[in-house]
Amino acid sequence: MRVFVTGATGWIGSAAVTELLEAGHDVTGLARSEQSAAKLRDRGIDVVRGTLEDVGTLKEAAAGTDGVIHTAYNHDDFNRFAEAAALNQRAIEAFAEVLQGTDKPLVFSSGTGMGKPGQFATEADLPPRDSHPRAGSEYARVEMAAKGIRVSSVRHPPTVHGDGDHGFVAILTQIARTSGVSGYVGAGSNRWPAVHVLDAAPLYLKALTQAPAGAVLNSVAEEGIPTREIAEAIGRALGVPTQSIEPSQAAEHFGFLGMFFALDVPASSELTRATYDWHPTHPGLLDDLNAGYYTREARTAGTLS
């Protein structure tokens, strides 16, 4: 297959591209900068220059391929969630418009943390529309599947970790380094699920080649790690104390991440494992923290795509 991939140089997208290439597929990648384009060319990947705002470019690229994997997401400004989610959904809808009636697969990234706090998120759940601006893409998936579009979503937990991750856990580590304490909110008993990036990546290939219209694949290796344990591992690695942060002070201490780090969002991948013969084998989040991947002085936190 020739597959068009957005976010092909990003954290998750680049790992998914590796899976595609190793399986013998041809890849075309979207690149919004010449630097990204050069990285793709170095891997033998054809390049389409553009951004998620370029709907015409997205449609043209999708029309010339056998399937689309959409992993790109605009994380440039964490305070503009609604705008980023709307842009993401417009891209998904553009791809669906081109692929409708072709039986070509469309796979997009989503998240497990949009359901009711404290309840295990499963593949069968549809998050409340008002749970997060990104929830709209899941309703779009249902509507597209009803039209016969072979669309599926790969839902990721809050942290997709590994050596090189610059996401939420890297940000938490930087906050601990700067403040001198590794914090957690309240009792720290709320849970975050996790998956290693090299375990998450194969699910895109499985979704592309096996998933029926409307399918959901949960890339959850660990169903819920208490956030206090995450903070303690960061504290040990940095050599700083671990400290409870009052919920009323979470936004001040953690910034935009305060609202997320206080959530109890456990998730299951039982159906994904059984349906797609998916069995995570890579180290867990605490193992990666203990290995020092997040506490190297040279690391800078920032991009999640």
Secondary structure, DSSP 8 states (H G I E B T S, - for coil): -EEEEETTTSHHHHHHHHHHHHTT-EEEEEESSHHHHHHHHHTT-EEEE--TT-HHHHHHHHHTSSEEEE-----S-TT-HHHHHHHHHHHHHHHHHHHTTTT--EEEEEESTTS-TTS-B-TT----TTS-GGGHHHHHHHHHHHTT--EEEEEE-SEEESTT--SHHHHHHHHHHHHSSEEEETTS--EEEEEEHHHHTHHHHHHHHH--TTEEEE--SEEEEEHHHHHHHHHHHHT--EEEE-GGGHHHHHGGGHHHHT----B--HHHHHHHT----S--HHHHHHTTTT--TT-------
